Amino acid sequence: PRPSAPSGDAPAGLVELEEAHRANPTDGPTAFGLAERYRALGRLAEAAAVLETAARANPYDIGVLHLWGDILADAARFAEAEEAYMLAAQAEPSAANWNKLGSALVNWGELDKAEIALSQALAIDPRAPDPYYELGRLFARRGDVERAALELETYLQLAPDGPWAGEARRLLAELER
């Protein structure tokens, strides 16, 4: 008989992951591992189903909720992805979780909802740089050049070497044309 994996460690092989998931469908780490494997194989519907069970059983597992949202977004199931991200933001109302929701909403063109989510992020932490970048993108999409520039400049002041700094500078240069 095969030794069982220690609790919290997902087995590596697909067959083993599927067996472990069948044995305990609400285990977050197993669901996460299996969903990532399914995602890599392009099996997005199966990945989403695996994660939904684990997410609903573990409503405070932010990693599972975010991966569930990411996979739903990959599958263009945006309303469901929004729900997954919202559940994460409600479970742990941090600037990062509200920003994750707001960023996705900007990507999907849901600008009014995005503005609300990003405002929530900044209400929690006005020094968090990423919501300013996302608001810059949002206002640029709306054609509000002044507000877009202000938000992007604020992002660059807070995070001059941040992950979006190059893109923020590119967007600013585009806005100035």
PyMOL commands that place a pseudoatom at each C-alpha (Angstrom):
pseudoatom trace, name=CA, resn=PRO, resi=1, chain=A, elem=C, hetatm=0, pos=[0.000, 0.000, 0.000]
pseudoatom trace, name=CA, resn=ARG, resi=2, chain=A, elem=C, hetatm=0, pos=[1.068, 3.523, -0.855]
pseudoatom trace, name=CA, resn=PRO, resi=3, chain=A, elem=C, hetatm=0, pos=[1.833, 5.728, 2.190]
pseudoatom trace, name=CA, resn=SER, resi=4, chain=A, elem=C, hetatm=0, pos=[-0.668, 8.539, 2.560]
pseudoatom trace, name=CA, resn=ALA, resi=5, chain=A, elem=C, hetatm=0, pos=[0.533, 12.107, 2.079]
pseudoatom trace, name=CA, resn=PRO, resi=6, chain=A, elem=C, hetatm=0, pos=[0.878, 14.173, 5.242]
pseudoatom trace, name=CA, resn=SER, resi=7, chain=A, elem=C, hetatm=0, pos=[-2.056, 16.494, 5.893]
pseudoatom trace, name=CA, resn=GLY, resi=8, chain=A, elem=C, hetatm=0, pos=[-1.689, 19.756, 3.963]
pseudoatom trace, name=CA, resn=ASP, resi=9, chain=A, elem=C, hetatm=0, pos=[0.738, 18.298, 1.394]
pseudoatom trace, name=CA, resn=ALA, resi=10, chain=A, elem=C, hetatm=0, pos=[-0.913, 17.538, -1.930]
pseudoatom trace, name=CA, resn=PRO, resi=11, chain=A, elem=C, hetatm=0, pos=[0.484, 14.510, -3.805]
pseudoatom trace, name=CA, resn=ALA, resi=12, chain=A, elem=C, hetatm=0, pos=[2.333, 15.286, -7.025]
pseudoatom trace, name=CA, resn=GLY, resi=13, chain=A, elem=C, hetatm=0, pos=[0.900, 12.924, -9.656]
pseudoatom trace, name=CA, resn=LEU, resi=14, chain=A, elem=C, hetatm=0, pos=[-2.417, 13.621, -11.342]
pseudoatom trace, name=CA, resn=VAL, resi=15, chain=A, elem=C, hetatm=0, pos=[-3.902, 10.199, -10.526]
pseudoatom trace, name=CA, resn=GLU, resi=16, chain=A, elem=C, hetatm=0, pos=[-2.784, 10.555, -6.903]
pseudoatom trace, name=CA, resn=LEU, resi=17, chain=A, elem=C, hetatm=0, pos=[-4.231, 14.062, -6.736]
pseudoatom trace, name=CA, resn=GLU, resi=18, chain=A, elem=C, hetatm=0, pos=[-7.546, 12.862, -8.130]
pseudoatom trace, name=CA, resn=GLU, resi=19, chain=A, elem=C, hetatm=0, pos=[-7.625, 9.980, -5.618]
pseudoatom trace, name=CA, resn=ALA, resi=20, chain=A, elem=C, hetatm=0, pos=[-6.780, 12.297, -2.722]
pseudoatom trace, name=CA, resn=HIS, resi=21, chain=A, elem=C, hetatm=0, pos=[-9.444, 14.751, -3.883]
pseudoatom trace, name=CA, resn=ARG, resi=22, chain=A, elem=C, hetatm=0, pos=[-12.093, 12.028, -4.126]
pseudoatom trace, name=CA, resn=ALA, resi=23, chain=A, elem=C, hetatm=0, pos=[-11.169, 10.921, -0.586]
pseudoatom trace, name=CA, resn=ASN, resi=24, chain=A, elem=C, hetatm=0, pos=[-11.383, 14.489, 0.789]
pseudoatom trace, name=CA, resn=PRO, resi=25, chain=A, elem=C, hetatm=0, pos=[-13.014, 16.927, -1.683]
pseudoatom trace, name=CA, resn=THR, resi=26, chain=A, elem=C, hetatm=0, pos=[-12.988, 19.828, 0.787]
pseudoatom trace, name=CA, resn=ASP, resi=27, chain=A, elem=C, hetatm=0, pos=[-9.212, 19.768, 1.467]
pseudoatom trace, name=CA, resn=GLY, resi=28, chain=A, elem=C, hetatm=0, pos=[-7.870, 23.123, 0.253]
pseudoatom trace, name=CA, resn=PRO, resi=29, chain=A, elem=C, hetatm=0, pos=[-4.257, 22.139, -0.554]
pseudoatom trace, name=CA, resn=THR, resi=30, chain=A, elem=C, hetatm=0, pos=[-5.361, 19.044, -2.497]
pseudoatom trace, name=CA, resn=ALA, resi=31, chain=A, elem=C, hetatm=0, pos=[-8.017, 20.979, -4.412]
pseudoatom trace, name=CA, resn=PHE, resi=32, chain=A, elem=C, hetatm=0, pos=[-5.487, 23.737, -5.146]
pseudoatom trace, name=CA, resn=GLY, resi=33, chain=A, elem=C, hetatm=0, pos=[-2.934, 21.248, -6.489]
pseudoatom trace, name=CA, resn=LEU, resi=34, chain=A, elem=C, hetatm=0, pos=[-5.455, 19.324, -8.567]
pseudoatom trace, name=CA, resn=ALA, resi=35, chain=A, elem=C, hetatm=0, pos=[-6.986, 22.512, -9.969]
pseudoatom trace, name=CA, resn=GLU, resi=36, chain=A, elem=C, hetatm=0, pos=[-3.549, 23.790, -11.013]
pseudoatom trace, name=CA, resn=ARG, resi=37, chain=A, elem=C, hetatm=0, pos=[-2.873, 20.495, -12.815]
pseudoatom trace, name=CA, resn=TYR, resi=38, chain=A, elem=C, hetatm=0, pos=[-6.268, 20.637, -14.556]
pseudoatom trace, name=CA, resn=ARG, resi=39, chain=A, elem=C, hetatm=0, pos=[-5.636, 24.265, -15.492]
pseudoatom trace, name=CA, resn=ALA, resi=40, chain=A, elem=C, hetatm=0, pos=[-2.269, 23.345, -17.029]
pseudoatom trace, name=CA, resn=LEU, resi=41, chain=A, elem=C, hetatm=0, pos=[-4.081, 20.674, -19.066]
pseudoatom trace, name=CA, resn=GLY, resi=42, chain=A, elem=C, hetatm=0, pos=[-6.721, 23.197, -20.215]
pseudoatom trace, name=CA, resn=ARG, resi=43, chain=A, elem=C, hetatm=0, pos=[-9.436, 21.482, -18.160]
pseudoatom trace, name=CA, resn=LEU, resi=44, chain=A, elem=C, hetatm=0, pos=[-10.818, 24.732, -16.728]
pseudoatom trace, name=CA, resn=ALA, resi=45, chain=A, elem=C, hetatm=0, pos=[-14.370, 23.553, -15.981]
pseudoatom trace, name=CA, resn=GLU, resi=46, chain=A, elem=C, hetatm=0, pos=[-13.031, 20.640, -13.924]
pseudoatom trace, name=CA, resn=ALA, resi=47, chain=A, elem=C, hetatm=0, pos=[-10.538, 22.906, -12.162]
pseudoatom trace, name=CA, resn=ALA, resi=48, chain=A, elem=C, hetatm=0, pos=[-13.304, 25.363, -11.266]
pseudoatom trace, name=CA, resn=ALA, resi=49, chain=A, elem=C, hetatm=0, pos=[-15.572, 22.588, -9.962]
pseudoatom trace, name=CA, resn=VAL, resi=50, chain=A, elem=C, hetatm=0, pos=[-12.807, 21.156, -7.757]
pseudoatom trace, name=CA, resn=LEU, resi=51, chain=A, elem=C, hetatm=0, pos=[-12.083, 24.594, -6.309]
pseudoatom trace, name=CA, resn=GLU, resi=52, chain=A, elem=C, hetatm=0, pos=[-15.713, 25.546, -5.759]
pseudoatom trace, name=CA, resn=THR, resi=53, chain=A, elem=C, hetatm=0, pos=[-16.209, 22.591, -3.404]
pseudoatom trace, name=CA, resn=ALA, resi=54, chain=A, elem=C, hetatm=0, pos=[-13.065, 23.455, -1.423]
pseudoatom trace, name=CA, resn=ALA, resi=55, chain=A, elem=C, hetatm=0, pos=[-13.760, 27.214, -1.440]
pseudoatom trace, name=CA, resn=ARG, resi=56, chain=A, elem=C, hetatm=0, pos=[-17.289, 26.832, -0.116]
pseudoatom trace, name=CA, resn=ALA, resi=57, chain=A, elem=C, hetatm=0, pos=[-16.054, 24.432, 2.590]
pseudoatom trace, name=CA, resn=ASN, resi=58, chain=A, elem=C, hetatm=0, pos=[-13.134, 26.731, 3.516]
pseudoatom trace, name=CA, resn=PRO, resi=59, chain=A, elem=C, hetatm=0, pos=[-14.476, 30.287, 3.123]
pseudoatom trace, name=CA, resn=TYR, resi=60, chain=A, elem=C, hetatm=0, pos=[-11.344, 31.808, 4.662]
pseudoatom trace, name=CA, resn=ASP, resi=61, chain=A, elem=C, hetatm=0, pos=[-8.823, 30.045, 2.384]
pseudoatom trace, name=CA, resn=ILE, resi=62, chain=A, elem=C, hetatm=0, pos=[-7.852, 33.088, 0.332]
pseudoatom trace, name=CA, resn=GLY, resi=63, chain=A, elem=C, hetatm=0, pos=[-5.480, 31.113, -1.913]
pseudoatom trace, name=CA, resn=VAL, resi=64, chain=A, elem=C, hetatm=0, pos=[-8.233, 28.697, -2.930]
pseudoatom trace, name=CA, resn=LEU, resi=65, chain=A, elem=C, hetatm=0, pos=[-10.708, 31.564, -3.452]
pseudoatom trace, name=CA, resn=HIS, resi=66, chain=A, elem=C, hetatm=0, pos=[-8.247, 33.532, -5.597]
pseudoatom trace, name=CA, resn=LEU, resi=67, chain=A, elem=C, hetatm=0, pos=[-7.251, 30.524, -7.714]
pseudoatom trace, name=CA, resn=TRP, resi=68, chain=A, elem=C, hetatm=0, pos=[-10.953, 29.702, -8.172]
pseudoatom trace, name=CA, resn=GLY, resi=69, chain=A, elem=C, hetatm=0, pos=[-11.533, 33.266, -9.380]
pseudoatom trace, name=CA, resn=ASP, resi=70, chain=A, elem=C, hetatm=0, pos=[-8.472, 33.165, -11.643]
pseudoatom trace, name=CA, resn=ILE, resi=71, chain=A, elem=C, hetatm=0, pos=[-9.586, 29.928, -13.289]
pseudoatom trace, name=CA, resn=LEU, resi=72, chain=A, elem=C, hetatm=0, pos=[-13.155, 31.177, -13.718]
pseudoatom trace, name=CA, resn=ALA, resi=73, chain=A, elem=C, hetatm=0, pos=[-11.731, 34.338, -15.308]
pseudoatom trace, name=CA, resn=ASP, resi=74, chain=A, elem=C, hetatm=0, pos=[-9.540, 32.205, -17.619]
pseudoatom trace, name=CA, resn=ALA, resi=75, chain=A, elem=C, hetatm=0, pos=[-12.757, 30.418, -18.638]
pseudoatom trace, name=CA, resn=ALA, resi=76, chain=A, elem=C, hetatm=0, pos=[-14.454, 33.804, -19.291]
pseudoatom trace, name=CA, resn=ARG, resi=77, chain=A, elem=C, hetatm=0, pos=[-16.937, 33.081, -16.479]
pseudoatom trace, name=CA, resn=PHE, resi=78, chain=A, elem=C, hetatm=0, pos=[-16.590, 36.622, -15.179]
pseudoatom trace, name=CA, resn=ALA, resi=79, chain=A, elem=C, hetatm=0, pos=[-19.667, 36.880, -12.930]
pseudoatom trace, name=CA, resn=GLU, resi=80, chain=A, elem=C, hetatm=0, pos=[-18.595, 33.725, -11.090]
pseudoatom trace, name=CA, resn=ALA, resi=81, chain=A, elem=C, hetatm=0, pos=[-14.988, 34.937, -10.891]
pseudoatom trace, name=CA, resn=GLU, resi=82, chain=A, elem=C, hetatm=0, pos=[-16.225, 38.215, -9.440]
pseudoatom trace, name=CA, resn=GLU, resi=83, chain=A, elem=C, hetatm=0, pos=[-18.120, 36.243, -6.778]
pseudoatom trace, name=CA, resn=ALA, resi=84, chain=A, elem=C, hetatm=0, pos=[-14.989, 34.246, -5.857]
pseudoatom trace, name=CA, resn=TYR, resi=85, chain=A, elem=C, hetatm=0, pos=[-12.884, 37.418, -5.548]
pseudoatom trace, name=CA, resn=MET, resi=86, chain=A, elem=C, hetatm=0, pos=[-15.668, 39.117, -3.571]
pseudoatom trace, name=CA, resn=LEU, resi=87, chain=A, elem=C, hetatm=0, pos=[-15.825, 36.163, -1.156]
pseudoatom trace, name=CA, resn=ALA, resi=88, chain=A, elem=C, hetatm=0, pos=[-12.067, 36.543, -0.579]
pseudoatom trace, name=CA, resn=ALA, resi=89, chain=A, elem=C, hetatm=0, pos=[-12.391, 40.300, 0.015]
pseudoatom trace, name=CA, resn=GLN, resi=90, chain=A, elem=C, hetatm=0, pos=[-15.243, 39.741, 2.451]
pseudoatom trace, name=CA, resn=ALA, resi=91, chain=A, elem=C, hetatm=0, pos=[-13.443, 36.906, 4.276]
pseudoatom trace, name=CA, resn=GLU, resi=92, chain=A, elem=C, hetatm=0, pos=[-10.266, 38.968, 4.650]
pseudoatom trace, name=CA, resn=PRO, resi=93, chain=A, elem=C, hetatm=0, pos=[-10.985, 42.636, 3.876]
pseudoatom trace, name=CA, resn=SER, resi=94, chain=A, elem=C, hetatm=0, pos=[-7.433, 43.692, 3.029]
pseudoatom trace, name=CA, resn=ALA, resi=95, chain=A, elem=C, hetatm=0, pos=[-6.298, 46.245, 0.488]
pseudoatom trace, name=CA, resn=ALA, resi=96, chain=A, elem=C, hetatm=0, pos=[-4.720, 43.419, -1.531]
pseudoatom trace, name=CA, resn=ASN, resi=97, chain=A, elem=C, hetatm=0, pos=[-7.936, 41.385, -1.710]
pseudoatom trace, name=CA, resn=TRP, resi=98, chain=A, elem=C, hetatm=0, pos=[-10.078, 44.388, -2.695]
pseudoatom trace, name=CA, resn=ASN, resi=99, chain=A, elem=C, hetatm=0, pos=[-7.422, 45.344, -5.257]
pseudoatom trace, name=CA, resn=LYS, resi=100, chain=A, elem=C, hetatm=0, pos=[-7.513, 41.818, -6.750]
pseudoatom trace, name=CA, resn=LEU, resi=101, chain=A, elem=C, hetatm=0, pos=[-11.263, 42.206, -7.278]
pseudoatom trace, name=CA, resn=GLY, resi=102, chain=A, elem=C, hetatm=0, pos=[-10.906, 45.776, -8.587]
pseudoatom trace, name=CA, resn=SER, resi=103, chain=A, elem=C, hetatm=0, pos=[-8.120, 44.862, -10.997]
pseudoatom trace, name=CA, resn=ALA, resi=104, chain=A, elem=C, hetatm=0, pos=[-10.176, 42.014, -12.473]
pseudoatom trace, name=CA, resn=LEU, resi=105, chain=A, elem=C, hetatm=0, pos=[-13.192, 44.296, -12.844]
pseudoatom trace, name=CA, resn=VAL, resi=106, chain=A, elem=C, hetatm=0, pos=[-11.058, 46.884, -14.690]
pseudoatom trace, name=CA, resn=ASN, resi=107, chain=A, elem=C, hetatm=0, pos=[-9.847, 44.106, -17.023]
pseudoatom trace, name=CA, resn=TRP, resi=108, chain=A, elem=C, hetatm=0, pos=[-13.455, 43.105, -17.732]
pseudoatom trace, name=CA, resn=GLY, resi=109, chain=A, elem=C, hetatm=0, pos=[-14.631, 46.682, -18.347]
pseudoatom trace, name=CA, resn=GLU, resi=110, chain=A, elem=C, hetatm=0, pos=[-16.805, 46.749, -15.189]
pseudoatom trace, name=CA, resn=LEU, resi=111, chain=A, elem=C, hetatm=0, pos=[-15.472, 50.190, -14.335]
pseudoatom trace, name=CA, resn=ASP, resi=112, chain=A, elem=C, hetatm=0, pos=[-18.128, 51.384, -11.870]
pseudoatom trace, name=CA, resn=LYS, resi=113, chain=A, elem=C, hetatm=0, pos=[-17.831, 48.221, -9.770]
pseudoatom trace, name=CA, resn=ALA, resi=114, chain=A, elem=C, hetatm=0, pos=[-14.041, 48.388, -10.077]
pseudoatom trace, name=CA, resn=GLU, resi=115, chain=A, elem=C, hetatm=0, pos=[-13.979, 51.931, -8.737]
pseudoatom trace, name=CA, resn=ILE, resi=116, chain=A, elem=C, hetatm=0, pos=[-15.965, 50.819, -5.674]
pseudoatom trace, name=CA, resn=ALA, resi=117, chain=A, elem=C, hetatm=0, pos=[-13.645, 47.866, -4.992]
pseudoatom trace, name=CA, resn=LEU, resi=118, chain=A, elem=C, hetatm=0, pos=[-10.499, 49.964, -5.460]
pseudoatom trace, name=CA, resn=SER, resi=119, chain=A, elem=C, hetatm=0, pos=[-11.910, 52.685, -3.198]
pseudoatom trace, name=CA, resn=GLN, resi=120, chain=A, elem=C, hetatm=0, pos=[-12.426, 49.967, -0.563]
pseudoatom trace, name=CA, resn=ALA, resi=121, chain=A, elem=C, hetatm=0, pos=[-8.780, 48.953, -0.943]
pseudoatom trace, name=CA, resn=LEU, resi=122, chain=A, elem=C, hetatm=0, pos=[-7.615, 52.532, -0.375]
pseudoatom trace, name=CA, resn=ALA, resi=123, chain=A, elem=C, hetatm=0, pos=[-10.001, 53.058, 2.549]
pseudoatom trace, name=CA, resn=ILE, resi=124, chain=A, elem=C, hetatm=0, pos=[-8.276, 50.101, 4.248]
pseudoatom trace, name=CA, resn=ASP, resi=125, chain=A, elem=C, hetatm=0, pos=[-4.737, 51.186, 3.309]
pseudoatom trace, name=CA, resn=PRO, resi=126, chain=A, elem=C, hetatm=0, pos=[-4.265, 54.576, 1.602]
pseudoatom trace, name=CA, resn=ARG, resi=127, chain=A, elem=C, hetatm=0, pos=[-0.538, 53.803, 1.201]
pseudoatom trace, name=CA, resn=ALA, resi=128, chain=A, elem=C, hetatm=0, pos=[-1.115, 50.606, -0.814]
pseudoatom trace, name=CA, resn=PRO, resi=129, chain=A, elem=C, hetatm=0, pos=[0.312, 51.437, -4.255]
pseudoatom trace, name=CA, resn=ASP, resi=130, chain=A, elem=C, hetatm=0, pos=[-1.452, 48.915, -6.506]
pseudoatom trace, name=CA, resn=PRO, resi=131, chain=A, elem=C, hetatm=0, pos=[-4.983, 50.363, -6.211]
pseudoatom trace, name=CA, resn=TYR, resi=132, chain=A, elem=C, hetatm=0, pos=[-3.635, 53.689, -7.527]
pseudoatom trace, name=CA, resn=TYR, resi=133, chain=A, elem=C, hetatm=0, pos=[-2.227, 51.912, -10.579]
pseudoatom trace, name=CA, resn=GLU, resi=134, chain=A, elem=C, hetatm=0, pos=[-5.551, 50.164, -11.182]
pseudoatom trace, name=CA, resn=LEU, resi=135, chain=A, elem=C, hetatm=0, pos=[-7.452, 53.451, -10.746]
pseudoatom trace, name=CA, resn=GLY, resi=136, chain=A, elem=C, hetatm=0, pos=[-5.061, 54.992, -13.277]
pseudoatom trace, name=CA, resn=ARG, resi=137, chain=A, elem=C, hetatm=0, pos=[-5.968, 52.239, -15.745]
pseudoatom trace, name=CA, resn=LEU, resi=138, chain=A, elem=C, hetatm=0, pos=[-9.656, 52.709, -14.942]
pseudoatom trace, name=CA, resn=PHE, resi=139, chain=A, elem=C, hetatm=0, pos=[-9.661, 56.466, -15.513]
pseudoatom trace, name=CA, resn=ALA, resi=140, chain=A, elem=C, hetatm=0, pos=[-7.572, 56.046, -18.676]
pseudoatom trace, name=CA, resn=ARG, resi=141, chain=A, elem=C, hetatm=0, pos=[-10.220, 53.641, -20.017]
pseudoatom trace, name=CA, resn=ARG, resi=142, chain=A, elem=C, hetatm=0, pos=[-12.897, 56.222, -19.209]
pseudoatom trace, name=CA, resn=GLY, resi=143, chain=A, elem=C, hetatm=0, pos=[-10.905, 58.909, -21.016]
pseudoatom trace, name=CA, resn=ASP, resi=144, chain=A, elem=C, hetatm=0, pos=[-10.403, 60.958, -17.824]
pseudoatom trace, name=CA, resn=VAL, resi=145, chain=A, elem=C, hetatm=0, pos=[-6.788, 61.889, -18.563]
pseudoatom trace, name=CA, resn=GLU, resi=146, chain=A, elem=C, hetatm=0, pos=[-6.250, 64.171, -15.533]
pseudoatom trace, name=CA, resn=ARG, resi=147, chain=A, elem=C, hetatm=0, pos=[-7.480, 61.654, -12.959]
pseudoatom trace, name=CA, resn=ALA, resi=148, chain=A, elem=C, hetatm=0, pos=[-5.659, 58.807, -14.696]
pseudoatom trace, name=CA, resn=ALA, resi=149, chain=A, elem=C, hetatm=0, pos=[-2.386, 60.762, -14.611]
pseudoatom trace, name=CA, resn=LEU, resi=150, chain=A, elem=C, hetatm=0, pos=[-2.879, 61.700, -10.941]
pseudoatom trace, name=CA, resn=GLU, resi=151, chain=A, elem=C, hetatm=0, pos=[-3.482, 58.071, -9.911]
pseudoatom trace, name=CA, resn=LEU, resi=152, chain=A, elem=C, hetatm=0, pos=[-0.523, 56.766, -11.944]
pseudoatom trace, name=CA, resn=GLU, resi=153, chain=A, elem=C, hetatm=0, pos=[1.783, 59.452, -10.519]
pseudoatom trace, name=CA, resn=THR, resi=154, chain=A, elem=C, hetatm=0, pos=[0.659, 58.519, -7.005]
pseudoatom trace, name=CA, resn=TYR, resi=155, chain=A, elem=C, hetatm=0, pos=[1.421, 54.867, -7.751]
pseudoatom trace, name=CA, resn=LEU, resi=156, chain=A, elem=C, hetatm=0, pos=[4.916, 55.809, -8.969]
pseudoatom trace, name=CA, resn=GLN, resi=157, chain=A, elem=C, hetatm=0, pos=[5.550, 57.953, -5.868]
pseudoatom trace, name=CA, resn=LEU, resi=158, chain=A, elem=C, hetatm=0, pos=[4.609, 55.034, -3.610]
pseudoatom trace, name=CA, resn=ALA, resi=159, chain=A, elem=C, hetatm=0, pos=[6.279, 52.299, -5.677]
pseudoatom trace, name=CA, resn=PRO, resi=160, chain=A, elem=C, hetatm=0, pos=[8.868, 53.791, -8.078]
pseudoatom trace, name=CA, resn=ASP, resi=161, chain=A, elem=C, hetatm=0, pos=[10.272, 50.286, -8.646]
pseudoatom trace, name=CA, resn=GLY, resi=162, chain=A, elem=C, hetatm=0, pos=[6.955, 48.452, -8.166]
pseudoatom trace, name=CA, resn=PRO, resi=163, chain=A, elem=C, hetatm=0, pos=[5.725, 45.642, -10.401]
pseudoatom trace, name=CA, resn=TRP, resi=164, chain=A, elem=C, hetatm=0, pos=[3.598, 48.039, -12.475]
pseudoatom trace, name=CA, resn=ALA, resi=165, chain=A, elem=C, hetatm=0, pos=[6.091, 50.936, -12.615]
pseudoatom trace, name=CA, resn=GLY, resi=166, chain=A, elem=C, hetatm=0, pos=[7.089, 50.362, -16.244]
pseudoatom trace, name=CA, resn=GLU, resi=167, chain=A, elem=C, hetatm=0, pos=[3.489, 50.002, -17.353]
pseudoatom trace, name=CA, resn=ALA, resi=168, chain=A, elem=C, hetatm=0, pos=[2.478, 53.072, -15.312]
pseudoatom trace, name=CA, resn=ARG, resi=169, chain=A, elem=C, hetatm=0, pos=[5.195, 55.148, -17.022]
pseudoatom trace, name=CA, resn=ARG, resi=170, chain=A, elem=C, hetatm=0, pos=[4.109, 53.840, -20.430]
pseudoatom trace, name=CA, resn=LEU, resi=171, chain=A, elem=C, hetatm=0, pos=[0.476, 54.721, -19.723]
pseudoatom trace, name=CA, resn=LEU, resi=172, chain=A, elem=C, hetatm=0, pos=[1.474, 58.203, -18.476]
pseudoatom trace, name=CA, resn=ALA, resi=173, chain=A, elem=C, hetatm=0, pos=[3.465, 58.839, -21.653]
pseudoatom trace, name=CA, resn=GLU, resi=174, chain=A, elem=C, hetatm=0, pos=[0.474, 57.692, -23.708]
pseudoatom trace, name=CA, resn=LEU, resi=175, chain=A, elem=C, hetatm=0, pos=[-1.855, 60.026, -21.779]
pseudoatom trace, name=CA, resn=GLU, resi=176, chain=A, elem=C, hetatm=0, pos=[0.439, 63.015, -22.382]
pseudoatom trace, name=CA, resn=ARG, resi=177, chain=A, elem=C, hetatm=0, pos=[0.236, 62.597, -26.162]
for i in range(1, 177): cmd.bond("trace and resi %d" % i, "trace and resi %d" % (i + 1))
show_as sticks, trace
zoom trace
